[in-house]
Amino acid sequence: MIEHFFMCPHCWQEISMLLDPAYSQVYVEDCEVCCNPIELKVTFFDGEMSDFEAREIGQ
């Protein structure tokens, strides 16, 4: 697992998530600060993160 820091698209606070570099993922997680849902799209290639997107749901 790797820890990745990013800005919440709702409240703009820095938060972190633990990500599994074994595979790419798309899922919804609530912000730990404002509790709004965030759609996360994470892509890994050869164990390295190649793309990360965090966006508001429905946008």
Sequence and secondary structure as in RCSB ss.txt:
>XXXX:A:sequence
MIEHFFMCPHCWQEISMLLDPAYSQVYVEDCEVCCNPIELKVTFFDGEMSDFEAREIGQ
>XXXX:A:secstr
 EEEEEE TTT  EEEEEE TTS EEEEEE TTT  EEEEEEEEETTEEEEEEEEETT 
